[in-house]
Amino acid sequence: MALTSTPPRVGHPDFVLDTGVMTAVVDEQWTSLVRLAVLLIGDRTAAEDAVQDACEATWRVRPQVHDREHLIGYLRRAVVNRCHSTGRRTGTVRRFLASVRVDDALTAPAADVPVLAAETDAAVLGALARLSPRQREVLVLRYWSELSEREIAETLGIAPGTVKRTASDALARLNTLLGELR
Amino acid sequence: MTTDASDLEPRLRDTLTRTADAVVDRPRPALSWEKPGATATVTELAGRRPRLRTVVRIAAPVAVAAAVAAAVALPGGPAVNAPARSVPLQETALLAPGSDVPLQAGQYLYTKTTYQTTQKGDVPITAVDEYWVPQDATGEWTYRATAYDPATGQPVPRFYDPVTAEPITGPHVETAPCGHFAHPEDTSCTDAGSWDVPTPRFIANLPTDPAALGALLVEWGDRWTRLAEGNGYPVGSGSALDQEYATLHEPMTAASNLAESTVGMSQPFSHALEQAIAELPGVVARPATNLDGVPGTSYAAVASDGWGVSDAMVFDADGNYIGTPTSAVVVGAADQAGVAPAGR
């Protein structure tokens, strides 16, 4: 199991997961977590629902987190897991694909986004939606969350080697799909 | 567009960044530990560690659609006043069952919803949600969630740790006053409610005239579709058939939410709802049975291409909502919270 190679965490000895800490961390991370969920399942309101569920679940489980960063990582992992099951259960990802239109609220370019960039975004998002959930998760965590392979492995509960392989496969598939969408 | 692999990574990074940045910051909802008294009042009957309840209800696609809709904070619906917790609410009388379930002093309204769904890895399970509601609905409610294998009848885990994915065994039991469990989709029984989360107060403000109720369902469906599709709807929003699907589906989603929320409530409203549903556009009625084999009439919206665009809702001969072909609802009088009435 690859996670055994992860060095043991050294947390703050006085760290307590209480309501104040949860509120502060959720306040700070809410938008970031919603954005992560949007990138994974494509729908703003479904993403907010997933983040809300993940926060509630985390509070109710009260995990043995060592410090603030550990809690943030736990929340991120809970959100990814929730998005993963949401996509599988509801076909959200299929709707994501269907929603990728330039007139959609999610992909509508801001006024300062050049037309070429907007076209690129629509194509890339459309291709992303056709990847497997795990491939999409790896790419989003790597290229948007900018996590290391070890951090991605921790978040997804897979081996770092699997992260590397999945990312490579996903990029190759993405490239192929973009070619098909030309 | 080029497919040069050398610039794929920066293109991907840029797209993800732009897409994420387009998700503007907006206020988040209050979470359970931030609601007054919520954390203290949600307890485990058997003293077990609190466990996650996943959002799985009857007709998952409908529930998901409702959850999506709930986050939009739709305006409209019937005019409702702000909740006044300190004042006894006539609306909560709706929670007292109709003549079909007489309650004696001290008894609880018991509702049990059994439905087919899937768990991890799309494994089919039969889930059971039970509620015990005191006659004073502002009192303490009890909720129990269990699941079993539909093939063997053996108990199976209902919930899983959100991170470790370890199964959580045994029945899941919670208590909370006014039905205000610590789940995102649950609201207090005295809250104003909405089409997505119809509380007794919300339902009490709905008309019991089927035509008026049906018109509200259609109006809500249209408003939700416009919110979901954007201001320009229906321009550029897919084919005419897509629009027809939305027109037929959304009112039925609202009706389904109401039906599930009126389980065990006043029979006259349930009957009015059945009549309203029967008159919704595209709705087809046919004989059907619920998951328990109880006969009734099912109502489902069917588009002009013959495609069913809503779940079927089944009502019995008395106009009581009894579930769907894949779910069953029963009500009864329970002497004790957490203990099902005999034969239920």
HADDOCK unambig.tbl for C-alpha pairs under 7 A between the chains (distance, minus, plus):
assign (segid A and resid 19 and name CA) (segid B and resid 33 and name CA) 6.49 0.50 0.50
assign (segid A and resid 31 and name CA) (segid B and resid 25 and name CA) 5.86 0.50 0.50
assign (segid A and resid 35 and name CA) (segid B and resid 20 and name CA) 5.20 0.50 0.50
assign (segid A and resid 35 and name CA) (segid B and resid 23 and name CA) 6.28 0.50 0.50
assign (segid A and resid 39 and name CA) (segid B and resid 20 and name CA) 6.92 0.50 0.50
assign (segid A and resid 45 and name CA) (segid B and resid 68 and name CA) 5.16 0.50 0.50
assign (segid A and resid 45 and name CA) (segid B and resid 71 and name CA) 5.71 0.50 0.50
assign (segid A and resid 46 and name CA) (segid B and resid 68 and name CA) 5.32 0.50 0.50
assign (segid A and resid 49 and name CA) (segid B and resid 67 and name CA) 6.99 0.50 0.50
assign (segid A and resid 52 and name CA) (segid B and resid 184 and name CA) 6.90 0.50 0.50
assign (segid A and resid 53 and name CA) (segid B and resid 184 and name CA) 6.67 0.50 0.50
assign (segid A and resid 56 and name CA) (segid B and resid 31 and name CA) 6.88 0.50 0.50
assign (segid A and resid 56 and name CA) (segid B and resid 32 and name CA) 6.87 0.50 0.50
assign (segid A and resid 57 and name CA) (segid B and resid 52 and name CA) 5.38 0.50 0.50
assign (segid A and resid 57 and name CA) (segid B and resid 162 and name CA) 6.63 0.50 0.50
assign (segid A and resid 60 and name CA) (segid B and resid 50 and name CA) 5.74 0.50 0.50
assign (segid A and resid 60 and name CA) (segid B and resid 51 and name CA) 6.22 0.50 0.50
assign (segid A and resid 60 and name CA) (segid B and resid 52 and name CA) 6.63 0.50 0.50
assign (segid A and resid 61 and name CA) (segid B and resid 50 and name CA) 6.38 0.50 0.50
assign (segid A and resid 61 and name CA) (segid B and resid 51 and name CA) 6.11 0.50 0.50
assign (segid A and resid 77 and name CA) (segid B and resid 163 and name CA) 6.50 0.50 0.50
assign (segid A and resid 78 and name CA) (segid B and resid 162 and name CA) 5.68 0.50 0.50
assign (segid A and resid 78 and name CA) (segid B and resid 163 and name CA) 5.39 0.50 0.50
assign (segid A and resid 81 and name CA) (segid B and resid 162 and name CA) 6.90 0.50 0.50
assign (segid A and resid 81 and name CA) (segid B and resid 163 and name CA) 6.97 0.50 0.50
assign (segid A and resid 90 and name CA) (segid B and resid 61 and name CA) 6.28 0.50 0.50
assign (segid A and resid 107 and name CA) (segid B and resid 19 and name CA) 6.66 0.50 0.50
assign (segid A and resid 121 and name CA) (segid B and resid 15 and name CA) 5.05 0.50 0.50
assign (segid A and resid 124 and name CA) (segid B and resid 12 and name CA) 6.82 0.50 0.50
assign (segid A and resid 143 and name CA) (segid B and resid 13 and name CA) 5.17 0.50 0.50
assign (segid A and resid 144 and name CA) (segid B and resid 13 and name CA) 6.20 0.50 0.50
assign (segid A and resid 144 and name CA) (segid B and resid 16 and name CA) 5.99 0.50 0.50
assign (segid A and resid 144 and name CA) (segid B and resid 17 and name CA) 6.31 0.50 0.50
assign (segid A and resid 175 and name CA) (segid B and resid 3 and name CA) 6.08 0.50 0.50
assign (segid A and resid 175 and name CA) (segid B and resid 5 and name CA) 6.54 0.50 0.50
assign (segid A and resid 178 and name CA) (segid B and resid 3 and name CA) 6.32 0.50 0.50
assign (segid A and resid 179 and name CA) (segid B and resid 3 and name CA) 5.64 0.50 0.50
assign (segid A and resid 182 and name CA) (segid B and resid 1 and name CA) 5.99 0.50 0.50
